[in-house]
Amino acid sequence: MYRLLIVDDEPVIVNGLVQLFQEQTQLELDVCKAYSAKEALEIARRMKLDILVSDIRMPQKNGLQLIDEITYYWPHCRIIFLTGYSEFDYVHEALRKNVDNYILKTEGIDPIFQAVQVASSKLDEENGRRIQAEKAKVHFQLAEPLLKRELIRKVLNGEAARSLLSESRYEEVEFSIDVDQPAFFILGRIDGASETKTKDVAQAVQMTFINDLPNSFACEHAILDDALQVWLLQPDVELRDRFRGDAQENELHWHGVMSYMRGILELVQNECEELLGVYVSFGISGNLHDKWYTSGQQLDILRSMLQSRAALGQNMVIVNIEKAKEFEETNQDYDRFKQDDMKFDVIDRIHKYIMEHLSGDVSLTAIAEEVNFNPSYLSRYYKQLTGHNLLEYIQAKKLEGALHLMLHTNMKLQEIATRLGFESPSYFTTFFKKKMGVSPQEYRNTQ
């Protein structure tokens, strides 16, 4: 599954393309939209992007400027430009930036659809090459200096990081984390590896993690045991500046950094499953700046959270320390209810979220973040437990809501479409007719 972002300051173009690609299920795209470059960047900061279809002329920031920002976060993203103008300067600059395609809007939707198909095929080829390269590296072991591993373990046990670094024992150790700046750690749990290959798999997971981690993060790594690994991470100055508020606030938006990190971890999880045949779950600590003494306690909590989710058969989760209170409440429930009941409690939470956000964001990414799952895994997990497709459930609830509002209110059809989160009244009409065999107006007239 690839994630496609469509950007244009003309809503009718965006909504039309969103509808087109949502109906073309053979491409298996997770389709997102934005009506400005600013909105597109906000999306890029919180989720992985694979293909960008963007207008080249937009207010404030044009498409050429936008791709410089997008490729900073997601360098493998394929770029397709739309324009109403055939101008050599734009074409030349687009080619210089390795843009995949440059399409005139007057050419219609077929060239756009074909360009996305080609971009998707290129991504398949790139991923295939990357996986082959990774397979070649699996047989090599990464040597990890014993002193550095010892140092990291001491830091994560709550010992004073600054004091440890001043000890003569560690004075020759290169430690890339500045303890006086924002930092955090990621705890990784591996499930599904055979006992005879746990060490090799742990090293392969580490290589995958490092390969997918952008250069904007400093990283130190340690293996706690065959199933648990930990990464100390620190965003560099440029990345922190990109997530700061305006001049008046000038505060680091930590939640934004963590959303960006979730997108990176999603990529690692997907590649580990496809390449190594193992499931990796992650726990994210809080900001350790001035709170390094809490790292040991946070490590214990995250370890327990991952163990509990694994006991429920949930193998590709992304939890964070902010969910610790919710975890404690869940643990109390776990003592009272059977394991199967706890599994279906997740399904209840998914259903509740969908009903509460039916008019807003019910994308796979949003639902996955609510229940701390990898988006791709969530879809499979839901079908495994319920026997139904999650998208079909969402569509069923939208149809159910439409029928209720049409029968029991005097709301206009346009208002109903908005209430149920449809991109446009025309898309609502298309959806309704496909499900019911008649248009919304025809249905209402017969009631």
C-alpha positions as CSV (number, residue, x, y, z in Angstrom):
1,M,0.0,0.0,0.0
2,Y,1.3,3.4,-1.0
3,R,0.2,6.8,0.4
4,L,-0.8,9.4,-2.3
5,L,-1.1,13.1,-1.4
6,I,-3.0,15.3,-3.9
7,V,-2.4,19.1,-3.5
8,D,-4.1,21.9,-5.4
9,D,-5.7,25.2,-4.3
10,E,-8.7,24.4,-6.4
11,P,-10.9,22.1,-4.3
12,V,-12.9,20.8,-7.3
13,I,-9.7,19.4,-8.8
14,V,-8.5,17.8,-5.5
15,N,-11.9,16.3,-4.7
16,G,-12.3,14.9,-8.2
17,L,-8.9,13.2,-8.1
18,V,-9.5,11.9,-4.6
19,Q,-12.7,10.3,-5.8
20,L,-11.0,8.9,-8.9
21,F,-8.2,7.2,-7.0
22,Q,-10.4,5.9,-4.2
23,E,-12.5,4.1,-6.8
24,Q,-9.4,2.6,-8.5
25,T,-8.9,-0.1,-5.8
26,Q,-6.4,-2.1,-7.9
27,L,-3.6,0.4,-7.0
28,E,-4.2,0.0,-3.2
29,L,-3.6,3.6,-2.4
30,D,-4.2,5.4,0.9
31,V,-5.3,8.8,-0.6
32,C,-4.8,12.1,1.3
33,K,-5.5,15.6,0.1
34,A,-4.4,19.2,0.8
35,Y,-5.7,22.5,-0.5
36,S,-2.4,24.4,0.0
37,A,1.3,23.8,0.3
38,K,1.1,24.6,4.1
39,E,-1.5,22.0,4.6
40,A,0.6,19.5,2.6
41,L,3.6,20.1,4.8
42,E,1.5,19.5,7.9
43,I,0.6,16.1,6.5
44,A,4.2,15.3,5.5
45,R,5.3,16.0,9.1
46,R,3.0,13.3,10.5
47,M,2.8,10.5,8.0
48,K,4.9,8.7,5.4
49,L,4.3,9.9,1.8
50,D,5.1,7.8,-1.3
51,I,3.5,9.8,-4.2
52,L,2.8,13.5,-4.5
53,V,0.5,14.9,-7.2
54,S,0.7,18.7,-6.9
55,D,-0.3,21.9,-8.7
56,I,2.8,23.7,-9.7
57,R,1.3,27.2,-9.2
58,M,-0.2,27.9,-5.8
59,P,-0.4,31.0,-3.6
60,Q,2.4,31.6,-1.0
61,K,4.5,28.6,-1.9
62,N,4.6,27.0,-5.4
63,G,5.0,23.3,-6.2
64,L,8.7,23.6,-6.9
65,Q,9.3,25.0,-3.4
66,L,6.9,22.4,-1.9
67,I,8.9,19.4,-3.2
68,D,12.0,20.7,-1.6
69,E,10.2,20.5,1.7
70,I,8.5,17.2,1.0
71,T,11.7,15.4,-0.1
72,Y,13.4,16.6,3.1
73,Y,11.1,14.4,5.1
74,W,10.5,11.6,2.5
75,P,13.4,11.5,0.0
76,H,11.9,8.5,-1.9
77,C,8.6,10.2,-2.6
78,R,7.7,10.3,-6.3
79,I,6.6,13.7,-7.7
80,I,4.0,14.4,-10.3
81,F,3.2,18.1,-11.3
82,L,0.0,19.5,-12.6
83,T,-0.2,22.8,-14.3
84,G,-2.5,24.9,-16.5
85,Y,0.5,26.4,-18.2
86,S,3.1,25.0,-20.7
87,E,6.1,27.1,-19.7
88,F,9.7,26.0,-20.4
89,D,11.1,27.5,-17.2
90,Y,8.8,25.4,-15.0
91,V,9.5,22.3,-17.1
92,H,13.2,22.8,-16.9
93,E,13.2,23.3,-13.1
94,A,10.9,20.3,-12.6
95,L,13.3,18.1,-14.6
96,R,16.3,19.4,-12.7
97,K,14.6,18.3,-9.5
98,N,14.0,14.8,-10.8
99,V,10.2,15.2,-11.0
100,D,8.6,12.0,-12.4
101,N,6.1,13.8,-14.6
102,Y,4.7,17.2,-15.7
103,I,1.1,17.1,-16.8
104,L,-1.1,19.8,-18.3
105,K,-4.5,20.0,-16.6
106,T,-6.0,20.3,-20.1
107,E,-4.9,16.7,-20.9
108,G,-7.6,15.3,-18.6
109,I,-7.5,12.6,-15.9
110,D,-6.2,9.7,-17.8
111,P,-2.5,10.9,-18.0
112,I,-2.7,11.7,-14.3
113,F,-3.9,8.2,-13.5
114,Q,-1.3,6.6,-15.8
115,A,1.5,8.8,-14.2
116,V,0.5,7.5,-10.7
117,Q,0.5,4.0,-12.0
118,V,4.1,4.5,-13.3
119,A,5.2,6.1,-10.1
120,S,3.7,3.1,-8.1
121,S,5.6,0.7,-10.4
122,K,8.9,2.7,-9.8
123,L,8.3,2.5,-6.0
124,D,7.8,-1.3,-6.4
125,E,11.2,-1.5,-8.2
126,E,13.0,0.7,-5.7
127,N,11.6,-1.3,-2.8
128,G,12.6,-4.5,-4.5
129,R,16.1,-3.3,-5.0
130,R,16.3,-2.1,-1.4
131,I,15.0,-5.4,-0.1
132,Q,17.6,-7.3,-2.1
133,A,20.3,-5.0,-0.8
134,E,19.1,-5.7,2.7
135,K,19.1,-9.4,2.2
136,A,22.8,-9.2,1.2
137,K,23.5,-7.4,4.5
138,V,21.6,-9.8,6.8
139,H,24.6,-12.1,6.7
140,F,26.9,-9.5,8.1
141,Q,27.1,-8.7,11.8
142,L,27.3,-5.2,13.1
143,A,30.0,-4.9,15.7
144,E,28.8,-2.8,18.7
145,P,31.4,-1.6,21.1
146,L,31.0,-3.1,24.5
147,L,31.6,0.2,26.4
148,K,29.0,2.0,24.4
149,R,26.4,-0.7,25.1
150,E,27.3,-0.6,28.8
151,L,27.0,3.2,28.8
152,I,23.6,3.2,27.1
153,R,22.3,0.6,29.5
154,K,23.4,2.6,32.5
155,V,21.7,5.7,31.1
156,L,18.5,3.8,30.6
157,N,18.7,2.5,34.1
158,G,18.4,6.1,35.3
159,E,22.0,6.8,36.1
160,A,23.1,10.4,35.5
161,A,24.1,10.7,31.9
162,R,26.3,13.8,32.3
163,S,28.2,12.1,35.2
164,L,28.7,8.9,33.2
165,L,30.1,10.8,30.2
166,S,32.7,12.5,32.5
167,E,34.0,9.2,33.8
168,S,37.5,8.2,32.5
169,R,36.0,4.7,31.6
170,Y,33.9,6.3,28.8
171,E,36.1,9.2,27.8
172,E,37.0,7.5,24.5
173,V,33.5,6.5,23.7
174,E,31.9,8.5,20.9
175,F,28.4,9.3,22.1
176,S,26.4,11.3,19.6
177,I,23.6,12.4,22.0
178,D,23.8,15.8,23.6
179,V,22.3,15.3,27.1
180,D,21.5,19.0,27.3
181,Q,19.2,19.0,24.3
182,P,15.8,17.3,23.6
183,A,16.2,13.5,23.1
184,F,14.1,10.4,23.5
185,F,14.4,6.6,23.2
186,I,12.6,4.0,21.2
187,L,12.1,0.5,22.6
188,G,11.7,-2.2,20.0
189,R,10.2,-5.7,20.6
190,I,10.6,-8.5,18.0
191,D,8.1,-11.2,17.6
192,G,7.9,-14.1,15.2
193,A,11.6,-15.0,15.0
194,S,12.7,-18.6,15.4
195,E,14.8,-19.3,18.4
196,T,17.8,-20.3,16.3
197,K,17.9,-17.0,14.4
198,T,17.0,-14.5,17.1
199,K,20.4,-12.9,17.1
200,D,20.7,-12.6,13.4
201,V,17.2,-11.2,13.2
202,A,17.9,-8.6,15.9
203,Q,20.9,-7.4,13.9
204,A,18.9,-7.2,10.7
205,V,16.2,-5.2,12.5
206,Q,18.9,-2.8,13.6
207,M,20.2,-2.4,10.1
208,T,16.7,-1.8,8.8
209,F,16.0,0.8,11.5
210,I,19.3,2.7,10.7
211,N,18.7,2.6,7.0
212,D,15.3,4.1,7.3
213,L,16.2,6.7,9.9
214,P,16.8,10.2,8.3
215,N,20.1,11.9,8.8
216,S,18.2,14.5,10.8
217,F,18.4,12.2,13.9
218,A,21.5,11.3,15.9
219,C,21.2,7.7,17.1
220,E,22.8,5.4,19.6
221,H,21.7,1.7,19.8
222,A,21.8,-1.1,22.3
223,I,20.4,-4.7,22.4
224,L,18.8,-5.4,25.8
225,D,18.1,-9.1,24.9
226,D,17.3,-11.1,21.8
227,A,13.8,-9.7,21.6
228,L,14.3,-6.2,22.9
229,Q,16.3,-3.4,21.4
230,V,16.6,0.3,22.3
231,W,17.6,3.4,20.3
232,L,18.5,6.7,21.8
233,L,17.5,9.4,19.4
234,Q,18.0,13.2,19.1
235,P,16.5,15.5,16.4
236,D,19.1,17.9,15.0
237,V,18.8,21.7,15.1
238,E,17.3,22.0,11.7
239,L,14.5,19.4,12.4
240,R,13.8,21.0,15.7
241,D,13.5,24.4,14.1
242,R,11.0,23.0,11.6
243,F,8.8,21.9,14.5
244,R,9.0,25.1,16.5
245,G,6.1,27.5,16.9
246,D,6.1,31.1,15.7
247,A,8.5,33.8,17.0
248,Q,6.2,34.5,19.9
249,E,6.0,30.9,21.1
250,N,9.4,29.5,19.9
251,E,8.6,26.3,21.7
252,L,9.4,22.8,20.3
253,H,6.2,21.1,19.2
254,W,7.1,17.7,20.6
255,H,3.9,16.1,19.5
256,G,4.7,17.0,15.9
257,V,8.2,15.4,16.2
258,M,6.6,12.3,17.6
259,S,4.0,12.1,14.8
260,Y,6.9,12.3,12.2
261,M,8.6,9.6,14.2
262,R,5.5,7.3,13.9
263,G,5.7,7.6,10.2
264,I,9.3,6.5,10.2
265,L,8.5,3.5,12.5
266,E,5.7,2.5,10.3
267,L,8.2,2.2,7.4
268,V,10.6,0.1,9.6
269,Q,7.7,-2.2,10.6
270,N,6.6,-2.8,7.1
271,E,10.1,-3.6,5.8
272,C,10.9,-5.9,8.7
273,E,7.7,-7.9,8.1
274,E,8.3,-8.1,4.3
275,L,12.1,-8.6,4.4
276,L,12.6,-10.6,7.6
277,G,9.2,-12.2,8.2
278,V,9.1,-10.8,11.8
279,Y,6.8,-8.4,13.6
280,V,8.4,-5.4,15.4
281,S,6.5,-3.3,17.9
282,F,7.8,0.1,19.2
283,G,7.4,2.1,22.4
284,I,8.3,5.8,22.4
285,S,9.5,7.6,25.5
286,G,8.8,11.2,26.5
287,N,11.3,14.1,26.0
288,L,14.3,13.3,28.2
289,H,15.6,16.8,28.3
290,D,16.2,17.6,32.0
291,K,14.4,14.3,32.7
292,W,17.1,11.7,32.1
293,Y,16.5,10.3,35.6
294,T,13.1,9.1,34.5
295,S,14.4,6.9,31.7
296,G,14.6,3.8,33.7
297,Q,11.0,4.1,34.9
298,Q,9.8,4.9,31.3
299,L,11.7,1.9,30.0
300,D,10.0,-0.5,32.5
301,I,6.6,1.0,31.6
302,L,7.1,0.7,27.8
303,R,8.4,-2.9,28.2
304,S,5.3,-3.9,30.1
305,M,3.0,-2.1,27.5
306,L,4.6,-4.0,24.7
307,Q,4.5,-7.4,26.5
308,S,0.8,-6.9,27.3
309,R,0.0,-6.1,23.7
310,A,2.0,-9.1,22.5
311,A,0.0,-11.3,24.9
312,L,-3.1,-10.2,23.1
313,G,-1.7,-11.2,19.8
314,Q,-1.1,-7.6,18.7
315,N,2.3,-7.7,17.0
316,M,2.8,-4.4,15.2
317,V,1.9,-1.7,17.6
318,I,3.4,1.8,18.3
319,V,2.8,2.9,21.9
320,N,4.1,5.9,23.7
321,I,4.6,6.9,27.3
322,E,1.7,9.3,27.2
323,K,-0.6,6.2,27.0
324,A,0.8,4.9,30.3
325,K,-2.3,5.8,32.3
326,E,-4.6,4.2,29.7
327,F,-2.3,1.1,29.9
328,E,-2.7,0.9,33.6
329,E,-6.5,1.0,33.2
330,T,-6.3,-1.7,30.5
331,N,-4.2,-3.9,32.7
332,Q,-6.8,-3.7,35.4
333,D,-9.4,-4.8,32.9
334,Y,-7.1,-7.5,31.7
335,D,-7.2,-9.0,35.2
336,R,-11.0,-9.1,35.1
337,F,-11.7,-10.2,31.5
338,K,-10.6,-13.0,29.2
339,Q,-8.0,-12.4,26.6
340,D,-10.5,-12.7,23.8
341,D,-12.6,-10.0,25.4
342,M,-9.6,-7.7,25.5
343,K,-9.0,-8.3,21.8
344,F,-12.5,-7.2,20.9
345,D,-12.2,-4.2,23.2
346,V,-9.8,-2.9,20.6
347,I,-12.5,-3.4,18.0
348,D,-15.0,-1.5,20.2
349,R,-12.5,1.4,20.4
350,I,-12.1,1.4,16.6
351,H,-15.9,1.5,16.2
352,K,-16.3,4.2,18.8
353,Y,-13.7,6.4,17.1
354,I,-15.3,5.9,13.7
355,M,-18.7,6.9,15.0
356,E,-17.3,10.0,16.8
357,H,-15.3,11.1,13.8
358,L,-17.6,10.1,10.9
359,S,-17.7,13.7,9.6
360,G,-14.0,14.1,9.9
361,D,-10.8,12.1,9.6
362,V,-11.6,8.3,9.6
363,S,-8.5,7.4,7.6
364,L,-6.5,4.3,8.3
365,T,-3.7,6.4,9.7
366,A,-5.9,8.3,12.1
367,I,-7.6,5.2,13.4
368,A,-4.3,3.4,13.8
369,E,-2.9,6.2,15.9
370,E,-5.9,6.1,18.2
371,V,-5.4,2.4,19.0
372,N,-1.5,2.4,18.7
373,F,-1.2,0.2,15.6
374,N,0.7,0.2,12.4
375,P,-1.8,1.3,9.8
376,S,-1.2,-1.6,7.4
377,Y,-1.3,-4.1,10.3
378,L,-4.5,-2.6,11.7
379,S,-6.5,-3.4,8.6
380,R,-5.4,-7.0,8.7
381,Y,-5.9,-7.3,12.4
382,Y,-9.5,-6.0,12.1
383,K,-10.3,-8.4,9.4
384,Q,-8.8,-11.3,11.3
385,L,-11.0,-10.7,14.3
386,T,-14.2,-9.6,12.6
387,G,-14.1,-11.3,9.2
388,H,-14.9,-7.9,7.6
389,N,-13.0,-5.2,5.8
390,L,-12.5,-2.0,7.8
391,L,-13.2,0.2,4.9
392,E,-16.5,-1.6,4.3
393,Y,-17.5,-1.0,7.9
394,I,-16.8,2.7,7.6
395,Q,-18.8,2.9,4.4
396,A,-21.7,0.9,6.0
397,K,-21.8,3.4,8.9
398,K,-21.8,6.3,6.4
399,L,-24.7,4.8,4.5
400,E,-26.5,4.0,7.8
401,G,-26.1,7.6,8.9
402,A,-27.3,8.9,5.5
403,L,-30.4,6.8,5.6
404,H,-31.2,7.9,9.2
405,L,-30.8,11.6,8.4
406,M,-32.8,11.3,5.2
407,L,-35.7,9.6,7.0
408,H,-35.8,11.5,10.3
409,T,-34.6,15.0,9.4
410,N,-35.3,17.7,6.9
411,M,-31.6,18.4,6.3
412,K,-30.7,19.2,2.7
413,L,-28.7,16.5,0.9
414,Q,-25.7,18.8,0.7
415,E,-25.8,19.2,4.5
416,I,-26.1,15.4,4.9
417,A,-23.0,14.9,2.7
418,T,-21.0,17.3,4.8
419,R,-22.2,15.8,8.1
420,L,-21.0,12.4,6.9
421,G,-17.6,13.6,5.7
422,F,-18.1,13.2,2.0
423,E,-15.7,15.2,-0.2
424,S,-18.6,16.7,-2.2
425,P,-22.3,16.3,-2.8
426,S,-21.6,14.6,-6.1
427,Y,-19.4,12.1,-4.4
428,F,-22.1,11.4,-1.9
429,T,-24.6,10.9,-4.7
430,T,-22.2,8.5,-6.5
431,F,-21.6,6.6,-3.2
432,F,-25.3,6.4,-2.3
433,K,-26.4,5.2,-5.8
434,K,-23.7,2.5,-5.8
435,K,-25.0,1.2,-2.5
436,M,-28.7,1.6,-2.9
437,G,-29.3,1.5,-6.7
438,V,-31.0,4.9,-6.7
439,S,-29.9,8.5,-6.1
440,P,-30.4,10.1,-2.7
441,Q,-33.1,12.4,-4.1
442,E,-34.9,9.4,-5.7
443,Y,-34.7,7.5,-2.4
444,R,-36.1,10.4,-0.4
445,N,-39.0,10.9,-2.9
446,T,-40.1,7.3,-2.4
447,Q,-40.2,7.6,1.4
